[in-house]
């Protein structure tokens, strides 16, 4: 007889329903004024504390949406549920002024379960990008003074359904995520003139509404080295595509934001693209003892359009590596069963900011460096985990006149690992 843990399913769907109410902006970076904003780290639990790796990770105890081929490694009786939230403190410095901000956000939710002995499914909601900024200043030119302010909010999310199948049991697997990419990104720009000048103020608001499908394909091969050791190599490909996007552009010219001449435009034929993305990763695992992993990501942003214009982006690469160590998995000493993790990553930005005639409209970019540590705390059953990770990120701009950013991020996630089906013995 089959028994389904109905409580877990009900809780999962309730959290899915409430997630849009909890989500907040997860950034205050002025750089999110450009493109799709800040690209999110889509790794879960262990991978997040190991530098954000995942392409070569294959574990029956944690969900890994970075490579959909990993889902099939779970046994036929297990149900996995994963939920994560994060907070961060940000520091910004423009060469003169310093500013500190704090943010928090529910990041992701996912579940995974077997369909057959070789086929497994995962369903989840992940962030793709974040937009959130608010800055401004005053200017004087030719005897005329005015104030200028910029603000933005929103981002993109990816609701996915993934399948993975073992072609060669415990050796070769393939997988696919079929996702629905959706979200709104809003940018506002205001020009405010002193009333004594008689000049009209200008208020502009642009909202990008994106709704489209997104596909990710993955493959993993595991080669055993001994009874307790193996190496896994993984590849991931996400095809680029034109996104179904509607632009709402509102401009008001007048003495205030509620009076004056208003022009509203709705544009549906502007081109917005996603890039081709290629990822490769490798991991070495000594069961219940040690995991070493490394990833490389390449995204072809150069030819992608945004707001019907090409040349706003540059190709992006990301390199990450990390490790997990368990002192004594079966020991009664709790400290020996804790997972200790560490990692680092490097990436360049896909954005070209401050594009002007002076720099040939090539703009400037920035690099990102990060280091992380974390812990996996097993619960009583030694199956479910509470994962904590701490990450320091440094944004180093190409020019000293650009804004320097630093982040300290804290992430907590709960991985629920439960027997979903079991057979009762009949006397």
One Martini backbone bead per residue (centre of mass of N, CA, C, O) as a GRO file, in nm:
protein
  427
    1UNK     BB    1   0.098   0.034   0.021
    2UNK     BB    2   0.045   0.376  -0.034
    3UNK     BB    3   0.206   0.669   0.110
    4UNK     BB    4   0.125   1.015   0.142
    5UNK     BB    5   0.264   1.322   0.227
    6UNK     BB    6   0.033   1.565   0.261
    7UNK     BB    7   0.161   1.788   0.430
    8UNK     BB    8   0.392   1.863   0.241
    9UNK     BB    9   0.221   1.944  -0.006
   10UNK     BB   10   0.051   2.165   0.125
   11UNK     BB   11   0.284   2.345   0.217
   12UNK     BB   12   0.409   2.391  -0.060
   13UNK     BB   13   0.160   2.533  -0.196
   14UNK     BB   14   0.134   2.761   0.009
   15UNK     BB   15   0.412   2.888  -0.046
   16UNK     BB   16   0.372   2.941  -0.343
   17UNK     BB   17   0.126   3.139  -0.302
   18UNK     BB   18   0.299   3.347  -0.103
   19UNK     BB   19   0.566   3.442  -0.243
   20UNK     BB   20   0.485   3.720  -0.379
   21UNK     BB   21   0.443   3.860  -0.089
   22UNK     BB   22   0.753   3.833   0.012
   23UNK     BB   23   0.890   3.964  -0.207
   24UNK     BB   24   1.192   4.153  -0.265
   25UNK     BB   25   1.430   4.349  -0.304
   26UNK     BB   26   1.793   4.241  -0.357
   27UNK     BB   27   1.875   4.550  -0.429
   28UNK     BB   28   2.085   4.881  -0.468
   29UNK     BB   29   2.208   4.891  -0.746
   30UNK     BB   30   2.283   5.112  -1.002
   31UNK     BB   31   2.342   4.886  -1.224
   32UNK     BB   32   2.025   4.800  -1.248
   33UNK     BB   33   1.951   5.013  -1.473
   34UNK     BB   34   2.061   4.786  -1.653
   35UNK     BB   35   1.899   4.587  -1.823
   36UNK     BB   36   1.805   4.308  -1.613
   37UNK     BB   37   2.024   4.340  -1.410
   38UNK     BB   38   2.087   4.131  -1.154
   39UNK     BB   39   2.217   3.830  -1.153
   40UNK     BB   40   2.133   3.537  -1.020
   41UNK     BB   41   2.182   3.296  -0.779
   42UNK     BB   42   2.080   2.943  -0.851
   43UNK     BB   43   2.179   2.812  -0.604
   44UNK     BB   44   2.189   2.563  -0.355
   45UNK     BB   45   2.294   2.525  -0.050
   46UNK     BB   46   2.582   2.382  -0.098
   47UNK     BB   47   2.653   2.545  -0.359
   48UNK     BB   48   2.652   2.831  -0.232
   49UNK     BB   49   2.899   2.771  -0.027
   50UNK     BB   50   3.072   2.666  -0.307
   51UNK     BB   51   3.046   2.931  -0.513
   52UNK     BB   52   2.799   2.820  -0.706
   53UNK     BB   53   2.786   2.531  -0.771
   54UNK     BB   54   2.641   2.241  -1.012
   55UNK     BB   55   2.702   2.088  -1.287
   56UNK     BB   56   2.860   1.832  -1.119
   57UNK     BB   57   2.635   1.784  -0.924
   58UNK     BB   58   2.534   1.467  -0.740
   59UNK     BB   59   2.245   1.434  -0.532
   60UNK     BB   60   2.005   1.266  -0.316
   61UNK     BB   61   1.979   1.528  -0.090
   62UNK     BB   62   1.969   1.753  -0.329
   63UNK     BB   63   1.881   2.021  -0.510
   64UNK     BB   64   1.980   2.084  -0.877
   65UNK     BB   65   1.898   2.324  -1.118
   66UNK     BB   66   2.164   2.370  -1.286
   67UNK     BB   67   2.122   2.044  -1.343
   68UNK     BB   68   1.869   1.841  -1.462
   69UNK     BB   69   2.030   1.560  -1.457
   70UNK     BB   70   2.029   1.526  -1.129
   71UNK     BB   71   1.743   1.415  -1.039
   72UNK     BB   72   1.786   1.087  -1.090
   73UNK     BB   73   1.963   1.014  -0.819
   74UNK     BB   74   1.727   0.936  -0.673
   75UNK     BB   75   1.525   0.756  -0.500
   76UNK     BB   76   1.198   0.594  -0.509
   77UNK     BB   77   1.120   0.721  -0.190
   78UNK     BB   78   1.183   1.026  -0.235
   79UNK     BB   79   1.135   1.358  -0.086
   80UNK     BB   80   1.195   1.698  -0.193
   81UNK     BB   81   1.245   2.010  -0.006
   82UNK     BB   82   1.309   2.363  -0.094
   83UNK     BB   83   1.406   2.658   0.107
   84UNK     BB   84   1.494   3.013   0.052
   85UNK     BB   85   1.683   3.279   0.221
   86UNK     BB   86   1.792   3.633   0.230
   87UNK     BB   87   2.064   3.857   0.325
   88UNK     BB   88   2.199   4.205   0.306
   89UNK     BB   89   2.496   4.405   0.302
   90UNK     BB   90   2.563   4.731   0.162
   91UNK     BB   91   2.836   4.902  -0.013
   92UNK     BB   92   2.889   5.246  -0.124
   93UNK     BB   93   3.134   5.408  -0.359
   94UNK     BB   94   3.217   5.728  -0.548
   95UNK     BB   95   3.479   5.888  -0.395
   96UNK     BB   96   3.289   6.052  -0.165
   97UNK     BB   97   3.046   5.865  -0.104
   98UNK     BB   98   2.869   5.682   0.150
   99UNK     BB   99   2.673   5.367   0.158
  100UNK     BB  100   2.408   5.188   0.336
  101UNK     BB  101   2.242   4.865   0.290
  102UNK     BB  102   1.935   4.666   0.328
  103UNK     BB  103   1.833   4.321   0.257
  104UNK     BB  104   1.549   4.100   0.167
  105UNK     BB  105   1.470   3.748   0.062
  106UNK     BB  106   1.286   3.530  -0.113
  107UNK     BB  107   1.428   3.311  -0.341
  108UNK     BB  108   1.329   2.993  -0.313
  109UNK     BB  109   1.145   2.702  -0.454
  110UNK     BB  110   1.139   2.334  -0.417
  111UNK     BB  111   1.081   2.010  -0.578
  112UNK     BB  112   1.135   1.643  -0.549
  113UNK     BB  113   1.058   1.341  -0.750
  114UNK     BB  114   0.966   1.031  -0.833
  115UNK     BB  115   0.836   0.818  -1.098
  116UNK     BB  116   1.071   0.628  -1.141
  117UNK     BB  117   1.373   0.467  -1.123
  118UNK     BB  118   1.475   0.678  -1.381
  119UNK     BB  119   1.254   0.900  -1.309
  120UNK     BB  120   1.247   1.262  -1.254
  121UNK     BB  121   1.112   1.549  -1.067
  122UNK     BB  122   1.098   1.917  -1.090
  123UNK     BB  123   0.979   2.200  -0.891
  124UNK     BB  124   1.002   2.569  -0.938
  125UNK     BB  125   1.120   2.893  -0.795
  126UNK     BB  126   1.326   3.139  -0.953
  127UNK     BB  127   1.567   3.359  -0.990
  128UNK     BB  128   1.715   3.586  -1.241
  129UNK     BB  129   1.653   3.894  -1.148
  130UNK     BB  130   1.751   4.228  -1.025
  131UNK     BB  131   1.578   4.541  -0.930
  132UNK     BB  132   1.735   4.821  -0.738
  133UNK     BB  133   1.699   5.182  -0.714
  134UNK     BB  134   1.814   5.513  -0.563
  135UNK     BB  135   1.896   5.821  -0.721
  136UNK     BB  136   2.075   6.150  -0.720
  137UNK     BB  137   2.083   6.513  -0.823
  138UNK     BB  138   2.256   6.815  -0.890
  139UNK     BB  139   2.252   7.088  -1.139
  140UNK     BB  140   2.479   7.316  -1.331
  141UNK     BB  141   2.407   7.518  -1.634
  142UNK     BB  142   2.416   7.822  -1.758
  143UNK     BB  143   2.252   7.914  -1.482
  144UNK     BB  144   2.109   7.633  -1.460
  145UNK     BB  145   1.896   7.454  -1.237
  146UNK     BB  146   1.869   7.097  -1.135
  147UNK     BB  147   1.696   6.794  -1.080
  148UNK     BB  148   1.791   6.436  -1.050
  149UNK     BB  149   1.614   6.115  -1.078
  150UNK     BB  150   1.650   5.758  -0.989
  151UNK     BB  151   1.442   5.460  -1.040
  152UNK     BB  152   1.398   5.103  -0.943
  153UNK     BB  153   1.217   4.786  -1.014
  154UNK     BB  154   1.232   4.429  -0.984
  155UNK     BB  155   1.216   4.142  -1.212
  156UNK     BB  156   1.303   3.796  -1.264
  157UNK     BB  157   1.137   3.480  -1.310
  158UNK     BB  158   1.150   3.104  -1.268
  159UNK     BB  159   0.918   2.865  -1.368
  160UNK     BB  160   0.974   2.517  -1.321
  161UNK     BB  161   1.003   2.203  -1.515
  162UNK     BB  162   1.167   1.890  -1.443
  163UNK     BB  163   1.359   1.632  -1.618
  164UNK     BB  164   1.501   1.298  -1.547
  165UNK     BB  165   1.722   1.047  -1.710
  166UNK     BB  166   1.846   0.720  -1.699
  167UNK     BB  167   2.034   0.563  -1.933
  168UNK     BB  168   2.272   0.490  -1.723
  169UNK     BB  169   2.288   0.350  -1.443
  170UNK     BB  170   2.481   0.563  -1.244
  171UNK     BB  171   2.610   0.731  -1.508
  172UNK     BB  172   2.379   0.831  -1.730
  173UNK     BB  173   2.227   1.160  -1.777
  174UNK     BB  174   1.926   1.346  -1.847
  175UNK     BB  175   1.790   1.691  -1.894
  176UNK     BB  176   1.500   1.922  -1.832
  177UNK     BB  177   1.400   2.265  -1.840
  178UNK     BB  178   1.074   2.414  -1.818
  179UNK     BB  179   1.021   2.761  -1.842
  180UNK     BB  180   0.876   3.062  -1.689
  181UNK     BB  181   0.939   3.384  -1.785
  182UNK     BB  182   0.892   3.651  -1.542
  183UNK     BB  183   0.816   4.010  -1.529
  184UNK     BB  184   0.893   4.339  -1.388
  185UNK     BB  185   1.039   4.651  -1.513
  186UNK     BB  186   1.118   4.964  -1.349
  187UNK     BB  187   1.165   5.305  -1.472
  188UNK     BB  188   1.272   5.625  -1.331
  189UNK     BB  189   1.266   5.978  -1.448
  190UNK     BB  190   1.357   6.305  -1.307
  191UNK     BB  191   1.296   6.657  -1.386
  192UNK     BB  192   1.377   6.939  -1.171
  193UNK     BB  193   1.262   7.272  -1.156
  194UNK     BB  194   1.257   7.574  -1.070
  195UNK     BB  195   0.992   7.792  -1.054
  196UNK     BB  196   1.157   8.052  -1.147
  197UNK     BB  197   1.213   7.944  -1.452
  198UNK     BB  198   0.941   7.809  -1.594
  199UNK     BB  199   1.003   7.521  -1.615
  200UNK     BB  200   0.937   7.204  -1.702
  201UNK     BB  201   0.877   6.910  -1.588
  202UNK     BB  202   1.010   6.562  -1.599
  203UNK     BB  203   0.825   6.248  -1.631
  204UNK     BB  204   0.951   5.906  -1.638
  205UNK     BB  205   0.802   5.581  -1.734
  206UNK     BB  206   0.925   5.239  -1.745
  207UNK     BB  207   0.776   4.922  -1.854
  208UNK     BB  208   0.867   4.579  -1.838
  209UNK     BB  209   0.693   4.301  -1.989
  210UNK     BB  210   0.767   3.958  -1.917
  211UNK     BB  211   0.674   3.664  -2.133
  212UNK     BB  212   0.828   3.336  -2.129
  213UNK     BB  213   1.020   3.085  -2.244
  214UNK     BB  214   1.252   2.836  -2.088
  215UNK     BB  215   1.553   2.648  -2.162
  216UNK     BB  216   1.717   2.347  -2.019
  217UNK     BB  217   2.014   2.148  -2.070
  218UNK     BB  218   2.133   1.819  -1.950
  219UNK     BB  219   2.444   1.642  -1.852
  220UNK     BB  220   2.566   1.328  -1.692
  221UNK     BB  221   2.880   1.177  -1.581
  222UNK     BB  222   2.971   0.877  -1.400
  223UNK     BB  223   3.286   0.774  -1.244
  224UNK     BB  224   3.417   0.514  -1.091
  225UNK     BB  225   3.690   0.452  -0.850
  226UNK     BB  226   3.513   0.321  -0.623
  227UNK     BB  227   3.287   0.240  -0.381
  228UNK     BB  228   3.329   0.564  -0.259
  229UNK     BB  229   3.418   0.680  -0.549
  230UNK     BB  230   3.366   0.974  -0.770
  231UNK     BB  231   3.313   1.115  -1.101
  232UNK     BB  232   3.160   1.422  -1.229
  233UNK     BB  233   3.021   1.527  -1.543
  234UNK     BB  234   2.889   1.847  -1.666
  235UNK     BB  235   2.627   1.976  -1.890
  236UNK     BB  236   2.502   2.302  -2.014
  237UNK     BB  237   2.211   2.428  -2.207
  238UNK     BB  238   2.096   2.762  -2.316
  239UNK     BB  239   1.894   2.899  -2.531
  240UNK     BB  240   1.848   3.152  -2.719
  241UNK     BB  241   1.610   3.441  -2.731
  242UNK     BB  242   1.316   3.594  -2.797
  243UNK     BB  243   1.120   3.813  -2.615
  244UNK     BB  244   0.812   3.860  -2.470
  245UNK     BB  245   0.751   4.214  -2.495
  246UNK     BB  246   0.622   4.494  -2.304
  247UNK     BB  247   0.607   4.852  -2.345
  248UNK     BB  248   0.567   5.113  -2.098
  249UNK     BB  249   0.540   5.465  -2.185
  250UNK     BB  250   0.566   5.748  -1.961
  251UNK     BB  251   0.509   6.109  -2.014
  252UNK     BB  252   0.551   6.406  -1.811
  253UNK     BB  253   0.466   6.758  -1.861
  254UNK     BB  254   0.520   6.977  -1.577
  255UNK     BB  255   0.480   7.102  -1.250
  256UNK     BB  256   0.380   6.801  -1.197
  257UNK     BB  257   0.287   6.456  -1.152
  258UNK     BB  258  -0.045   6.561  -1.196
  259UNK     BB  259   0.041   6.780  -1.416
  260UNK     BB  260  -0.011   6.802  -1.762
  261UNK     BB  261   0.152   6.646  -2.015
  262UNK     BB  262   0.061   6.326  -2.162
  263UNK     BB  263   0.245   6.027  -2.270
  264UNK     BB  264   0.140   5.716  -2.421
  265UNK     BB  265   0.314   5.399  -2.467
  266UNK     BB  266   0.279   5.090  -2.663
  267UNK     BB  267   0.525   4.828  -2.701
  268UNK     BB  268   0.570   4.507  -2.905
  269UNK     BB  269   0.837   4.524  -3.126
  270UNK     BB  270   1.058   4.499  -2.937
  271UNK     BB  271   1.385   4.383  -2.872
  272UNK     BB  272   1.448   4.088  -2.662
  273UNK     BB  273   1.723   3.902  -2.520
  274UNK     BB  274   1.868   3.585  -2.489
  275UNK     BB  275   2.135   3.393  -2.427
  276UNK     BB  276   2.370   3.185  -2.480
  277UNK     BB  277   2.439   2.895  -2.265
  278UNK     BB  278   2.744   2.759  -2.104
  279UNK     BB  279   2.811   2.460  -1.905
  280UNK     BB  280   3.076   2.333  -1.682
  281UNK     BB  281   3.142   2.039  -1.469
  282UNK     BB  282   3.315   1.912  -1.168
  283UNK     BB  283   3.335   1.614  -0.950
  284UNK     BB  284   3.441   1.495  -0.626
  285UNK     BB  285   3.351   1.186  -0.443
  286UNK     BB  286   3.339   1.098  -0.096
  287UNK     BB  287   3.137   0.932   0.076
  288UNK     BB  288   3.052   1.105   0.357
  289UNK     BB  289   3.316   1.331   0.331
  290UNK     BB  290   3.391   1.441   0.017
  291UNK     BB  291   3.376   1.754  -0.184
  292UNK     BB  292   3.466   1.847  -0.520
  293UNK     BB  293   3.426   2.161  -0.716
  294UNK     BB  294   3.373   2.286  -1.065
  295UNK     BB  295   3.306   2.586  -1.270
  296UNK     BB  296   3.185   2.690  -1.608
  297UNK     BB  297   3.075   3.001  -1.765
  298UNK     BB  298   2.901   3.093  -2.081
  299UNK     BB  299   2.782   3.410  -2.223
  300UNK     BB  300   2.616   3.537  -2.524
  301UNK     BB  301   2.563   3.888  -2.524
  302UNK     BB  302   2.661   4.064  -2.770
  303UNK     BB  303   2.395   3.993  -2.972
  304UNK     BB  304   2.201   4.117  -2.778
  305UNK     BB  305   1.895   4.257  -2.722
  306UNK     BB  306   1.780   4.589  -2.591
  307UNK     BB  307   1.541   4.793  -2.662
  308UNK     BB  308   1.620   4.757  -2.976
  309UNK     BB  309   1.936   4.720  -2.891
  310UNK     BB  310   2.269   4.691  -2.976
  311UNK     BB  311   2.561   4.682  -2.749
  312UNK     BB  312   2.495   4.662  -2.419
  313UNK     BB  313   2.668   4.400  -2.422
  314UNK     BB  314   2.870   4.130  -2.283
  315UNK     BB  315   3.047   3.874  -2.237
  316UNK     BB  316   3.016   3.600  -2.000
  317UNK     BB  317   3.201   3.487  -1.711
  318UNK     BB  318   3.228   3.192  -1.484
  319UNK     BB  319   3.406   3.103  -1.181
  320UNK     BB  320   3.404   2.798  -0.973
  321UNK     BB  321   3.478   2.679  -0.629
  322UNK     BB  322   3.455   2.382  -0.404
  323UNK     BB  323   3.383   2.248  -0.062
  324UNK     BB  324   3.315   1.938   0.130
  325UNK     BB  325   3.305   1.843   0.488
  326UNK     BB  326   3.289   1.527   0.678
  327UNK     BB  327   3.412   1.393   0.951
  328UNK     BB  328   3.143   1.211   1.086
  329UNK     BB  329   2.860   1.076   0.974
  330UNK     BB  330   2.810   0.820   1.206
  331UNK     BB  331   2.839   0.991   1.445
  332UNK     BB  332   2.726   1.100   1.759
  333UNK     BB  333   2.871   1.345   1.703
  334UNK     BB  334   2.746   1.632   1.580
  335UNK     BB  335   3.000   1.784   1.471
  336UNK     BB  336   3.077   1.540   1.274
  337UNK     BB  337   2.794   1.584   1.087
  338UNK     BB  338   2.876   1.839   0.980
  339UNK     BB  339   2.882   2.057   0.708
  340UNK     BB  340   3.176   2.183   0.552
  341UNK     BB  341   3.210   2.498   0.369
  342UNK     BB  342   3.372   2.622   0.057
  343UNK     BB  343   3.435   2.919  -0.162
  344UNK     BB  344   3.458   3.056  -0.505
  345UNK     BB  345   3.435   3.354  -0.729
  346UNK     BB  346   3.419   3.464  -1.081
  347UNK     BB  347   3.312   3.766  -1.266
  348UNK     BB  348   3.171   3.929  -1.532
  349UNK     BB  349   3.000   4.164  -1.673
  350UNK     BB  350   2.728   4.213  -1.913
  351UNK     BB  351   2.766   4.516  -1.888
  352UNK     BB  352   2.736   4.847  -2.046
  353UNK     BB  353   2.836   5.132  -1.900
  354UNK     BB  354   2.851   5.452  -1.986
  355UNK     BB  355   2.753   5.519  -2.270
  356UNK     BB  356   2.942   5.704  -2.523
  357UNK     BB  357   3.107   5.899  -2.748
  358UNK     BB  358   3.385   5.894  -2.599
  359UNK     BB  359   3.372   5.549  -2.595
  360UNK     BB  360   3.210   5.444  -2.851
  361UNK     BB  361   2.970   5.292  -2.696
  362UNK     BB  362   3.117   5.066  -2.501
  363UNK     BB  363   3.185   5.129  -2.229
  364UNK     BB  364   3.168   4.981  -1.901
  365UNK     BB  365   3.287   4.762  -1.647
  366UNK     BB  366   3.283   4.473  -1.418
  367UNK     BB  367   3.397   4.289  -1.139
  368UNK     BB  368   3.356   3.969  -0.959
  369UNK     BB  369   3.416   3.882  -0.613
  370UNK     BB  370   3.404   3.564  -0.419
  371UNK     BB  371   3.340   3.441  -0.078
  372UNK     BB  372   3.266   3.125   0.099
  373UNK     BB  373   3.069   2.994   0.374
  374UNK     BB  374   2.945   2.682   0.540
  375UNK     BB  375   2.653   2.493   0.671
  376UNK     BB  376   2.532   2.158   0.757
  377UNK     BB  377   2.244   2.077   0.951
  378UNK     BB  378   2.141   1.804   1.092
  379UNK     BB  379   1.886   1.629   1.174
  380UNK     BB  380   1.766   1.368   1.345
  381UNK     BB  381   1.752   1.180   1.071
  382UNK     BB  382   2.003   1.270   0.878
  383UNK     BB  383   1.853   1.408   0.613
  384UNK     BB  384   1.782   1.670   0.695
  385UNK     BB  385   1.848   2.033   0.637
  386UNK     BB  386   2.037   2.316   0.756
  387UNK     BB  387   2.149   2.593   0.565
  388UNK     BB  388   2.450   2.791   0.578
  389UNK     BB  389   2.559   3.113   0.439
  390UNK     BB  390   2.864   3.309   0.367
  391UNK     BB  391   2.918   3.622   0.180
  392UNK     BB  392   3.173   3.785  -0.011
  393UNK     BB  393   3.146   4.084  -0.222
  394UNK     BB  394   3.331   4.228  -0.501
  395UNK     BB  395   3.313   4.535  -0.683
  396UNK     BB  396   3.516   4.603  -0.975
  397UNK     BB  397   3.573   4.866  -1.151
  398UNK     BB  398   3.723   5.000  -1.431
  399UNK     BB  399   3.665   5.275  -1.291
  400UNK     BB  400   3.708   5.505  -1.035
  401UNK     BB  401   3.435   5.671  -1.104
  402UNK     BB  402   3.296   5.435  -1.024
  403UNK     BB  403   3.110   5.223  -0.842
  404UNK     BB  404   3.169   5.082  -0.533
  405UNK     BB  405   3.114   4.737  -0.420
  406UNK     BB  406   2.972   4.568  -0.124
  407UNK     BB  407   2.907   4.235   0.022
  408UNK     BB  408   2.695   4.076   0.275
  409UNK     BB  409   2.582   3.739   0.280
  410UNK     BB  410   2.280   3.565   0.391
  411UNK     BB  411   2.193   3.211   0.395
  412UNK     BB  412   1.886   3.018   0.423
  413UNK     BB  413   1.807   2.660   0.422
  414UNK     BB  414   1.555   2.402   0.366
  415UNK     BB  415   1.596   2.043   0.364
  416UNK     BB  416   1.353   1.811   0.278
  417UNK     BB  417   1.384   1.458   0.372
  418UNK     BB  418   1.154   1.210   0.252
  419UNK     BB  419   0.936   0.955   0.271
  420UNK     BB  420   0.681   0.903   0.044
  421UNK     BB  421   0.705   0.598  -0.008
  422UNK     BB  422   0.550   0.294   0.124
  423UNK     BB  423   0.546  -0.046   0.228
  424UNK     BB  424   0.322  -0.257   0.363
  425UNK     BB  425   0.295  -0.523   0.556
  426UNK     BB  426   0.136  -0.838   0.492
  427UNK     BB  427   0.021  -1.122   0.678
   0.00000   0.00000   0.00000
